[in-house]
Amino acid sequence: MAQKGDELERETFSCSICLDLLKKPVTTPCGHSYCMECIKTHWDEEDQKGIYSCPQCRQTFIPRPVLGKNTMLAALVEQLKKTGLQAAPADHCYAGPEDVACDVCTGRKLKASKSCLACPASYCDKHLQPHYEAAPLKKHKLVEPSKNLQQNICSRHDEVMKLFCRTDQKCICYLCSVDEHKGHDTVSAAAERTERQRELEVSRLEIQQRIQDREKDVKLLQQEVEAINHSADTTVEDSEKIFTQLIHLIQKRSSDVKQQIRSQQETEVRRVKELQEKLEQKITELKRRDAELKQLSHTEDHSQFLHNYPSLSALSESTHSSSINIRPLTHFEDVTAAVSELRDKLQDILTDRWTNISLAVAAVDVLLPHPEPGPEPEPGPEPGPEPEPGPEPGPEPGPKSRDGFLQCSCEITLDPNTAHTLLLLSDGNRKVTLMEQHQSYSHHPDRFTGWLQVLSRESLTGRCYWEVEMRGRGCVAVAYKTISRAGDESGFGFNDKSWALYCNQTDYEFRYNSIRTSISGPRSSRVGVYLDHRAGILSFYSVSETRTLLHRVQTTFTQPLHAGLGFGLGLGLWICRIGCSAEMCKVE
């Protein structure tokens, strides 16, 4: 009970502004007491309004009251201090930079627990008490602490804005409604809030529905990813099994051939050895007869000679060596030829079928919609014309629309260290021009010295698409970085390390490994190149209002590729005019 009494005494003799024991206490006309410095600071802030209020009961005074020290109350506080009464413990929470501070507290302010829309001000628990006790204040609307209360005050009339002008779509005060907003469609802010709240709920329902739809789409995409992964894993396993079966079949056939060869070898060797043994027996017999005849020839007794001669002179049937037909160097060579023929046929079949397999892999393409550019879905750009079918049969792998090409497009710059000295690079190393004079390039091992060519700085892997604007005759190519830099074999398309489309005045020709292929198609100054490195697909297009496929290559790329531009050989073959140029263009 004593502790409760001490708390009441502390509360009775504490300033409601600083929450400390009264210092130089003064009493307002409404009867509430404060520290002289606290109430002075509070009223100094209200000087501009010209209306002064009590921080506890909100009673207003005009003019500002003149307050004097309450000597009796001051003496009482001093007496109580001597009896051990201390200030209230500072167990409250002070306002930080991110908090809403109490508008009544002076000095170090406490956190506000509520904001009053009618006052408008924010209060800590101590200074909020009058709103729970004073009848006029109980009607005020209390909300969670807010730093934006000043937005509720009309800057012109310094009144709370409780109305909403639908004509001007803004909050106004009562004085505004009879002044510049007179005759406008005005309602209470609460009524407008109710209507807007209904609209907000509708919007929330629509957003929530969109969230559900997008979540469903995300789930479907996740399922699609799982399906792609499962299908790919299954196909890899099935392919490995099939190729393993093929390998086992070939190994079995190899074993069968080996067994047949060894069996035939054993048979033929046995036959030859049997004949060899018979011949050796004949030789032994003949040598014996020869010895007997030799001995008979040396017999001096004529009668003995004539008596033994008939039995020794008779010979068995002769087997002359010329009767044995030997085919020199033609034992199993026919088998080797037959196996070689089988290998060549398998290679042809694998090469032919490999193209179909690669095209089937490249044709795997999940059709996805374009992502929305913002919170509101907007129609994407209309797809451009599809590339017209080229001379080659079969479905065209790669992009099917303008947006598809844009998604694969890449910016390519040319490498000055590879450019022939008669080539001038400009426009950020995206344009090359054939010049009459040699350029002052430094020596570099990557520089082309024979053919008028240049490679890109970027290495190309994955899916890439770029376009080249040609002025005059020129060559558009891709090549491995290991392509030779000197000699006739260093020209694009004149080796197995580069693929080139030569753009003539009226037609095109494709070259690879010195093999020339004539190409018919609409002649355009712009050429598009699509590369799918992993699928081994290289396509050339004539680009105008449409993209027309000129030529497509299906192969296996073993190294990263570089884009190439060229103008033929420096002296002789396919000479271009001075001033011809080629430029890597921005794909649009």
C-alpha positions as CSV (number, residue, x, y, z in Angstrom):
1,M,0.0,0.0,0.0
2,A,2.9,2.3,0.8
3,Q,4.3,1.7,-2.7
4,K,1.0,2.5,-4.3
5,G,0.8,5.7,-2.3
6,D,4.3,6.7,-3.4
7,E,3.2,6.2,-7.0
8,L,0.2,8.4,-6.5
9,E,2.3,11.1,-4.9
10,R,4.8,11.0,-7.7
11,E,2.0,11.3,-10.3
12,T,0.4,14.2,-8.4
13,F,3.6,16.2,-8.2
14,S,5.0,15.4,-11.6
15,C,4.9,17.6,-14.7
16,S,2.7,15.9,-17.4
17,I,5.0,17.3,-20.1
18,C,8.4,16.2,-18.9
19,L,7.1,13.4,-16.6
20,D,9.6,14.6,-13.9
21,L,8.9,16.2,-10.5
22,L,7.7,19.8,-10.8
23,K,10.5,22.4,-11.1
24,K,9.4,26.0,-10.5
25,P,5.7,24.9,-10.7
26,V,3.1,27.1,-12.3
27,T,-0.6,26.6,-12.5
28,T,-2.8,27.4,-15.6
29,P,-6.2,29.0,-15.3
30,C,-7.8,25.6,-15.8
31,G,-6.0,24.3,-12.7
32,H,-3.3,22.0,-14.1
33,S,0.3,22.5,-13.0
34,Y,3.5,22.3,-15.0
35,C,7.1,23.1,-14.8
36,M,7.5,26.8,-15.7
37,E,10.0,26.0,-18.5
38,C,7.9,23.1,-19.9
39,I,4.6,25.1,-20.3
40,K,6.6,28.1,-21.6
41,T,8.2,26.0,-24.3
42,H,4.8,24.5,-25.2
43,W,3.1,27.8,-25.6
44,D,6.1,29.3,-27.5
45,E,5.2,26.7,-30.2
46,E,1.6,28.0,-30.3
47,D,2.5,31.7,-30.6
48,Q,1.8,31.6,-34.4
49,K,-1.7,30.4,-33.9
50,G,-2.4,33.0,-31.2
51,I,-4.4,30.4,-29.3
52,Y,-2.9,28.7,-26.2
53,S,-4.1,25.4,-24.9
54,C,-3.6,23.2,-21.8
55,P,-1.7,20.1,-22.8
56,Q,-4.0,17.9,-20.6
57,C,-7.5,19.2,-21.0
58,R,-7.0,21.1,-24.3
59,Q,-8.8,24.2,-22.9
60,T,-7.8,27.2,-24.9
61,F,-6.8,30.7,-23.6
62,I,-6.7,34.1,-25.4
63,P,-4.5,35.9,-24.8
64,R,-1.6,33.9,-23.5
65,P,-1.9,33.7,-19.7
66,V,0.7,35.3,-17.5
67,L,1.9,32.6,-15.1
68,G,3.7,33.1,-11.8
69,K,5.5,30.6,-9.7
70,N,3.2,28.6,-7.4
71,T,5.3,29.1,-4.2
72,M,3.1,26.9,-2.0
73,L,3.3,24.0,-4.5
74,A,7.0,24.6,-4.9
75,A,7.5,24.4,-1.1
76,L,5.4,21.3,-0.9
77,V,7.5,19.5,-3.7
78,E,10.7,20.5,-1.9
79,Q,9.4,19.2,1.4
80,L,8.4,15.9,-0.3
81,K,11.8,15.5,-1.9
82,K,13.4,15.6,1.6
83,T,11.1,12.7,2.6
84,G,12.5,10.6,-0.2
85,L,10.1,11.2,-3.0
86,Q,11.9,10.9,-6.4
87,A,11.1,11.3,-10.0
88,A,9.3,8.5,-11.8
89,P,11.8,5.8,-13.0
90,A,12.7,6.3,-16.7
91,D,11.4,2.9,-17.8
92,H,9.4,4.4,-20.6
93,C,10.6,4.2,-24.3
94,Y,11.9,7.3,-25.9
95,A,11.1,8.1,-29.6
96,G,13.8,7.2,-32.1
97,P,14.4,8.7,-35.6
98,E,11.9,6.2,-37.1
99,D,9.3,6.6,-34.4
100,V,6.4,9.0,-34.1
101,A,7.1,11.3,-31.1
102,C,4.6,12.7,-28.6
103,D,3.8,16.3,-29.6
104,V,3.3,17.3,-25.9
105,C,6.6,16.1,-24.5
106,T,9.4,18.6,-24.2
107,G,13.0,17.8,-24.1
108,R,13.6,14.2,-25.0
109,K,10.2,13.0,-26.3
110,L,8.5,9.7,-25.7
111,K,7.1,7.5,-28.4
112,A,3.5,8.3,-29.3
113,S,1.0,5.5,-28.6
114,K,-1.9,7.1,-30.6
115,S,-2.5,10.0,-33.0
116,C,-5.7,12.1,-32.8
117,L,-7.2,13.0,-36.2
118,A,-9.3,15.8,-34.5
119,C,-6.6,17.6,-32.6
120,P,-4.5,16.7,-34.8
121,A,-1.5,15.5,-32.6
122,S,0.2,12.4,-31.4
123,Y,0.4,11.5,-27.7
124,C,2.3,9.2,-25.5
125,D,0.4,7.1,-22.9
126,K,0.7,9.8,-20.3
127,H,-0.5,12.7,-22.4
128,L,-3.2,10.5,-24.0
129,Q,-5.1,10.1,-20.7
130,P,-7.3,13.3,-21.2
131,H,-8.7,11.7,-24.4
132,Y,-10.0,8.9,-22.2
133,E,-11.2,11.1,-19.3
134,A,-12.5,14.4,-20.7
135,A,-15.9,14.1,-22.3
136,P,-15.2,16.5,-25.3
137,L,-12.0,14.6,-26.1
138,K,-13.6,11.1,-26.0
139,K,-15.3,11.8,-29.3
140,H,-12.0,12.4,-31.1
141,K,-10.9,9.7,-33.6
142,L,-7.7,8.0,-32.3
143,V,-5.6,6.0,-34.7
144,E,-2.2,4.3,-34.8
145,P,0.7,6.8,-34.5
146,S,1.2,8.7,-37.8
147,K,3.8,11.2,-39.0
148,N,1.5,12.5,-41.7
149,L,-1.1,14.2,-39.5
150,Q,-0.1,17.6,-41.0
151,Q,-1.5,16.4,-44.3
152,N,-4.9,16.4,-42.7
153,I,-4.7,20.2,-42.0
154,C,-5.8,22.6,-44.7
155,S,-2.8,24.8,-45.5
156,R,-5.0,27.8,-46.3
157,H,-7.4,27.7,-43.4
158,D,-5.4,25.7,-40.8
159,E,-8.5,23.5,-40.3
160,V,-8.9,19.7,-40.3
161,M,-9.9,18.5,-43.8
162,K,-13.0,16.4,-43.1
163,L,-14.6,16.8,-46.6
164,F,-13.7,15.5,-50.0
165,C,-14.3,17.4,-53.2
166,R,-15.2,14.9,-56.0
167,T,-15.0,17.7,-58.6
168,D,-11.3,18.4,-57.9
169,Q,-10.5,15.0,-56.4
170,K,-8.9,16.3,-53.2
171,C,-9.6,16.6,-49.4
172,I,-10.8,20.0,-48.2
173,C,-11.9,21.6,-45.0
174,Y,-15.3,23.1,-44.2
175,L,-14.2,26.6,-45.0
176,C,-12.9,25.4,-48.4
177,S,-16.4,24.1,-49.2
178,V,-17.9,27.5,-48.9
179,D,-15.0,29.3,-50.5
180,E,-13.2,28.2,-53.6
181,H,-15.0,24.8,-53.7
182,K,-18.4,26.3,-53.4
183,G,-20.9,24.5,-55.7
184,H,-18.6,21.5,-56.1
185,D,-19.7,17.9,-55.5
186,T,-18.5,17.4,-52.0
187,V,-19.0,14.6,-49.5
188,S,-17.6,13.7,-46.1
189,A,-14.2,12.1,-46.2
190,A,-15.7,9.1,-44.4
191,A,-18.3,8.7,-47.1
192,E,-15.7,8.9,-49.9
193,R,-13.5,6.5,-47.9
194,T,-16.3,4.0,-47.8
195,E,-16.8,4.1,-51.6
196,R,-13.1,4.0,-52.3
197,Q,-12.8,1.2,-49.8
198,R,-15.2,-0.8,-51.9
199,E,-13.2,0.0,-55.0
200,L,-10.0,-1.0,-53.2
201,E,-11.5,-4.3,-52.2
202,V,-12.5,-5.0,-55.8
203,S,-9.0,-4.1,-56.9
204,R,-7.5,-6.4,-54.2
205,L,-9.8,-9.2,-55.4
206,E,-8.6,-8.7,-59.0
207,I,-4.9,-8.6,-57.8
208,Q,-5.4,-11.7,-55.7
209,Q,-7.0,-13.4,-58.7
210,R,-4.0,-12.3,-60.9
211,I,-1.7,-13.6,-58.2
212,Q,-3.5,-17.0,-58.2
213,D,-3.3,-17.1,-62.0
214,R,0.4,-16.2,-62.0
215,E,1.1,-18.8,-59.3
216,K,-0.8,-21.3,-61.4
217,D,1.3,-20.3,-64.4
218,V,4.5,-20.6,-62.3
219,K,3.4,-24.0,-61.2
220,L,2.7,-25.0,-64.8
221,L,6.2,-23.7,-65.8
222,Q,7.8,-25.7,-63.0
223,Q,5.9,-28.7,-64.2
224,E,7.1,-28.0,-67.7
225,V,10.7,-27.7,-66.4
226,E,10.3,-31.1,-64.6
227,A,8.8,-32.6,-67.8
228,I,11.6,-31.3,-70.0
229,N,14.2,-32.6,-67.5
230,H,12.5,-35.9,-67.2
231,S,12.1,-36.2,-71.0
232,A,15.7,-35.3,-71.6
233,D,16.9,-37.7,-68.9
234,T,14.8,-40.5,-70.3
235,T,15.9,-39.8,-73.9
236,V,19.6,-39.7,-72.8
237,E,19.1,-43.1,-71.0
238,D,17.2,-44.6,-74.0
239,S,19.8,-43.2,-76.5
240,E,22.6,-44.7,-74.4
241,K,20.9,-48.0,-74.3
242,I,20.3,-47.9,-78.1
243,F,23.9,-46.9,-78.8
244,T,25.1,-49.5,-76.3
245,Q,23.0,-52.1,-78.2
246,L,24.6,-50.9,-81.4
247,I,28.0,-51.2,-79.9
248,H,27.3,-54.7,-78.6
249,L,25.9,-55.7,-82.0
250,I,29.0,-54.4,-83.7
251,Q,31.2,-56.1,-81.1
252,K,29.3,-59.4,-81.6
253,R,29.7,-59.1,-85.4
254,S,33.4,-58.4,-84.9
255,S,33.7,-61.4,-82.6
256,D,31.8,-63.6,-85.2
257,V,34.0,-62.4,-88.0
258,K,37.1,-63.1,-85.9
259,Q,35.8,-66.6,-85.0
260,Q,35.0,-67.4,-88.6
261,I,38.4,-66.2,-89.7
262,R,40.2,-68.2,-87.1
263,S,38.1,-71.3,-87.9
264,Q,38.7,-71.0,-91.6
265,Q,42.4,-70.3,-90.8
266,E,42.6,-73.6,-88.8
267,T,40.8,-75.6,-91.5
268,E,43.0,-74.3,-94.3
269,V,46.2,-74.7,-92.3
270,R,45.2,-78.3,-91.4
271,R,44.6,-79.1,-95.1
272,V,47.9,-77.6,-96.1
273,K,49.8,-79.4,-93.4
274,E,48.1,-82.8,-94.3
275,L,49.2,-82.3,-97.9
276,Q,52.7,-81.2,-96.6
277,E,53.0,-84.4,-94.6
278,K,52.0,-86.6,-97.6
279,L,54.6,-84.8,-99.7
280,E,57.2,-85.2,-97.1
281,Q,56.4,-89.0,-97.0
282,K,56.7,-89.2,-100.7
283,I,60.0,-87.4,-100.6
284,T,61.3,-89.9,-98.0
285,E,60.2,-92.8,-100.1
286,L,61.7,-91.3,-103.2
287,K,65.0,-90.7,-101.4
288,R,65.0,-94.4,-100.3
289,R,64.4,-95.6,-103.9
290,D,67.0,-93.2,-105.1
291,A,69.5,-94.7,-102.7
292,E,68.5,-98.3,-103.7
293,L,68.9,-97.4,-107.4
294,K,72.3,-95.8,-106.7
295,Q,73.4,-98.9,-104.9
296,L,72.2,-101.1,-107.8
297,S,74.0,-98.9,-110.3
298,H,77.3,-99.7,-108.6
299,T,76.7,-103.6,-108.6
300,E,79.4,-105.2,-110.7
301,D,77.6,-108.6,-111.1
302,H,75.6,-108.2,-114.3
303,S,73.3,-111.1,-113.4
304,Q,72.5,-109.6,-110.0
305,F,71.9,-106.2,-111.6
306,L,69.5,-107.6,-114.1
307,H,67.7,-109.7,-111.5
308,N,67.0,-106.7,-109.1
309,Y,66.4,-104.0,-111.7
310,P,62.7,-104.8,-112.6
311,S,61.6,-104.5,-108.9
312,L,63.6,-101.3,-108.3
313,S,62.8,-99.4,-111.5
314,A,59.0,-99.4,-111.1
315,L,57.7,-96.1,-109.6
316,S,54.3,-95.3,-108.1
317,E,52.0,-92.6,-109.5
318,S,53.8,-89.2,-109.7
319,T,52.5,-86.1,-107.9
320,H,54.2,-83.1,-109.5
321,S,54.3,-79.8,-107.5
322,S,52.8,-78.0,-110.4
323,S,49.5,-79.6,-109.7
324,I,49.1,-77.5,-106.5
325,N,47.3,-74.2,-107.2
326,I,48.5,-71.4,-104.8
327,R,46.9,-68.0,-104.9
328,P,49.6,-65.6,-103.7
329,L,48.5,-62.8,-101.3
330,T,44.8,-63.4,-101.6
331,H,44.0,-65.3,-98.5
332,F,41.7,-63.1,-96.3
333,E,42.1,-59.8,-98.1
334,D,38.5,-60.1,-99.4
335,V,37.3,-60.2,-95.9
336,T,39.1,-57.0,-95.0
337,A,37.5,-55.4,-98.1
338,A,34.1,-56.6,-97.1
339,V,34.5,-55.2,-93.5
340,S,35.7,-51.9,-94.9
341,E,32.7,-51.7,-97.2
342,L,30.4,-52.3,-94.2
343,R,32.2,-49.5,-92.2
344,D,31.7,-47.0,-95.1
345,K,28.0,-47.9,-95.3
346,L,27.6,-47.4,-91.6
347,Q,29.4,-44.1,-91.7
348,D,27.1,-43.0,-94.5
349,I,24.0,-44.1,-92.5
350,L,25.2,-42.5,-89.3
351,T,26.0,-39.2,-91.1
352,D,22.6,-39.1,-92.8
353,R,20.6,-40.1,-89.7
354,W,22.7,-37.8,-87.5
355,T,21.4,-34.8,-89.3
356,N,17.8,-35.9,-88.6
357,I,18.7,-36.5,-84.9
358,S,20.2,-33.0,-84.6
359,L,17.2,-31.4,-86.3
360,A,14.9,-33.3,-84.0
361,V,16.9,-32.1,-80.9
362,A,16.9,-28.5,-82.2
363,A,13.2,-28.6,-82.9
364,V,12.5,-29.0,-79.1
365,D,11.2,-25.5,-78.3
366,V,8.7,-24.7,-75.5
367,L,6.3,-22.1,-76.8
368,L,6.2,-19.4,-74.1
369,P,4.3,-16.1,-74.0
370,H,6.3,-12.9,-73.8
371,P,6.6,-11.6,-70.2
372,E,4.4,-8.7,-69.2
373,P,6.2,-5.3,-69.3
374,G,4.5,-4.1,-66.1
375,P,1.8,-4.8,-63.6
376,E,-0.9,-4.2,-66.2
377,P,-0.7,-6.7,-69.1
378,E,-0.1,-5.0,-72.4
379,P,-0.1,-6.6,-75.9
380,G,3.4,-7.4,-77.0
381,P,4.8,-6.3,-80.4
382,E,3.2,-8.0,-83.3
383,P,5.4,-10.7,-84.8
384,G,7.1,-9.9,-88.0
385,P,6.9,-12.0,-91.1
386,E,8.2,-15.5,-90.9
387,P,11.3,-16.4,-92.9
388,E,10.4,-17.7,-96.3
389,P,11.4,-21.3,-96.9
390,G,14.8,-21.7,-98.5
391,P,15.9,-24.2,-101.1
392,E,16.5,-26.9,-98.5
393,P,13.7,-29.3,-97.5
394,G,12.4,-30.0,-94.0
395,P,11.3,-27.7,-91.2
396,E,13.6,-24.8,-90.5
397,P,15.3,-25.0,-87.1
398,G,15.8,-21.8,-85.2
399,P,13.6,-18.6,-84.7
400,K,10.2,-18.5,-86.4
401,S,9.4,-14.8,-86.0
402,R,11.0,-11.4,-85.7
403,D,10.8,-11.5,-81.9
404,G,12.6,-14.9,-82.0
405,F,15.5,-13.4,-84.0
406,L,15.5,-10.4,-81.6
407,Q,15.8,-12.7,-78.6
408,C,18.9,-14.4,-80.2
409,S,20.5,-11.2,-81.5
410,C,23.9,-10.3,-80.2
411,E,26.2,-7.3,-80.7
412,I,29.5,-8.1,-82.5
413,T,32.6,-6.1,-82.8
414,L,35.6,-6.7,-85.0
415,D,39.1,-7.5,-83.7
416,P,41.7,-5.1,-85.1
417,N,44.4,-7.6,-84.4
418,T,43.0,-9.9,-87.1
419,A,42.3,-7.3,-89.8
420,H,44.3,-7.3,-93.0
421,T,46.3,-4.1,-93.3
422,L,44.2,-3.0,-96.3
423,L,41.1,-3.0,-94.1
424,L,40.0,0.1,-92.1
425,L,37.8,-0.5,-89.0
426,S,35.4,2.3,-87.9
427,D,32.2,2.9,-86.0
428,G,33.4,1.3,-82.8
429,N,35.0,-1.6,-84.8
430,R,31.7,-2.6,-86.2
431,K,32.4,-1.5,-89.8
432,V,35.2,-2.5,-92.2
433,T,36.1,-0.8,-95.4
434,L,38.5,-1.9,-98.2
435,M,41.2,0.8,-98.6
436,E,43.8,1.5,-101.3
437,Q,46.6,2.2,-98.8
438,H,47.8,-0.1,-96.0
439,Q,46.9,0.9,-92.5
440,S,49.4,1.3,-89.8
441,Y,48.5,-1.7,-87.7
442,S,51.1,-3.2,-85.4
443,H,52.4,-6.7,-86.1
444,H,50.3,-9.4,-84.6
445,P,50.3,-13.2,-85.1
446,D,46.5,-13.2,-85.5
447,R,46.5,-10.8,-88.5
448,F,45.4,-12.1,-91.9
449,T,48.2,-11.4,-94.4
450,G,46.8,-12.9,-97.7
451,W,43.1,-12.7,-97.7
452,L,41.3,-9.4,-97.1
453,Q,39.5,-10.7,-93.9
454,V,38.8,-9.9,-90.3
455,L,37.3,-11.9,-87.4
456,S,35.1,-10.8,-84.5
457,R,36.5,-10.1,-81.1
458,E,33.7,-12.2,-79.5
459,S,33.6,-16.0,-79.6
460,L,30.2,-17.4,-80.4
461,T,28.5,-20.3,-78.6
462,G,24.9,-21.1,-77.9
463,R,22.2,-19.4,-80.1
464,C,23.3,-16.2,-81.8
465,Y,21.9,-14.0,-84.6
466,W,23.4,-11.0,-86.3
467,E,23.0,-9.0,-89.5
468,V,25.6,-7.5,-91.9
469,E,25.0,-4.6,-94.3
470,M,27.2,-5.1,-97.4
471,R,28.3,-2.3,-99.8
472,G,29.6,-4.0,-102.9
473,R,30.8,-7.6,-103.1
474,G,31.8,-9.2,-99.8
475,C,31.9,-12.3,-97.8
476,V,30.0,-13.2,-94.5
477,A,31.5,-16.1,-92.6
478,V,32.0,-18.0,-89.4
479,A,35.4,-19.6,-88.5
480,Y,37.4,-21.2,-85.8
481,K,40.0,-19.0,-84.2
482,T,42.6,-21.7,-85.3
483,I,42.1,-20.8,-89.0
484,S,45.3,-20.2,-90.8
485,R,46.3,-16.5,-91.2
486,A,48.4,-16.9,-94.4
487,G,48.3,-18.7,-97.7
488,D,45.5,-19.6,-100.1
489,E,44.1,-22.1,-97.5
490,S,43.4,-19.2,-95.1
491,G,40.4,-17.9,-97.1
492,F,37.0,-18.2,-95.6
493,G,35.4,-21.3,-97.0
494,F,38.7,-22.6,-98.5
495,N,39.4,-24.9,-95.5
496,D,37.5,-27.1,-93.0
497,K,37.7,-24.4,-90.3
498,S,35.3,-21.9,-91.8
499,W,31.9,-21.6,-93.5
500,A,31.3,-18.6,-95.8
501,L,28.6,-17.0,-97.9
502,Y,30.0,-15.0,-100.8
503,C,27.7,-12.2,-101.9
504,N,28.2,-11.5,-105.7
505,Q,26.5,-8.8,-107.7
506,T,23.5,-10.9,-108.7
507,D,23.7,-14.1,-106.7
508,Y,25.3,-16.0,-103.8
509,E,27.6,-18.9,-103.4
510,F,28.5,-20.9,-100.3
511,R,31.9,-22.4,-99.7
512,Y,33.2,-24.9,-97.2
513,N,36.5,-26.8,-97.5
514,S,36.9,-25.3,-101.0
515,I,33.6,-26.9,-102.2
516,R,31.5,-24.3,-104.0
517,T,27.7,-24.4,-103.9
518,S,25.7,-21.9,-106.0
519,I,22.7,-20.4,-104.2
520,S,19.6,-18.7,-105.7
521,G,17.6,-16.3,-103.7
522,P,16.5,-12.6,-103.6
523,R,19.6,-10.4,-103.7
524,S,19.7,-8.0,-100.7
525,S,22.4,-5.7,-99.3
526,R,21.7,-7.1,-95.8
527,V,22.5,-10.7,-94.8
528,G,21.4,-12.4,-91.6
529,V,23.3,-15.2,-89.9
530,Y,21.8,-17.6,-87.3
531,L,24.0,-19.9,-85.3
532,D,23.0,-22.6,-82.9
533,H,26.4,-23.9,-81.9
534,R,25.2,-26.8,-79.8
535,A,22.8,-28.1,-82.4
536,G,25.4,-27.6,-85.2
537,I,23.1,-25.3,-87.2
538,L,24.3,-22.4,-89.3
539,S,21.8,-20.5,-91.5
540,F,22.1,-17.5,-93.9
541,Y,19.2,-15.2,-94.7
542,S,18.6,-12.5,-97.2
543,V,17.0,-9.7,-95.2
544,S,14.7,-7.1,-96.6
545,E,11.0,-6.7,-95.5
546,T,11.2,-10.5,-94.9
547,R,13.9,-12.9,-94.0
548,T,14.4,-15.5,-96.8
549,L,16.5,-18.5,-96.0
550,L,19.4,-18.8,-98.5
551,H,21.4,-21.7,-97.1
552,R,21.5,-23.9,-94.0
553,V,24.3,-26.1,-92.7
554,Q,24.0,-29.0,-90.4
555,T,27.2,-30.2,-88.9
556,T,29.1,-30.6,-85.6
557,F,31.1,-27.6,-84.3
558,T,34.1,-28.7,-82.2
559,Q,35.3,-25.2,-81.2
560,P,33.8,-21.8,-80.4
561,L,33.2,-19.8,-83.6
562,H,34.0,-16.2,-84.6
563,A,32.0,-14.1,-87.0
564,G,34.1,-13.1,-90.1
565,L,33.9,-10.5,-92.9
566,G,36.0,-10.5,-96.0
567,F,36.6,-9.2,-99.5
568,G,38.5,-12.0,-101.2
569,L,42.2,-12.4,-102.0
570,G,44.5,-9.4,-102.0
571,L,45.9,-10.1,-105.5
572,G,44.0,-12.2,-108.1
573,L,41.0,-14.3,-107.0
574,W,37.8,-12.4,-106.5
575,I,39.2,-8.9,-106.3
576,C,36.8,-6.3,-104.8
577,R,36.7,-2.6,-105.6
578,I,38.3,-0.1,-103.3
579,G,35.6,1.3,-101.0
580,C,33.6,-1.8,-100.5
581,S,32.4,-2.1,-96.9
582,A,30.6,-4.4,-94.5
583,E,29.0,-3.4,-91.2
584,M,27.6,-5.3,-88.3
585,C,24.1,-3.9,-87.9
586,K,21.7,-3.5,-84.9
587,V,19.0,-6.1,-85.3
588,E,15.5,-4.4,-85.2
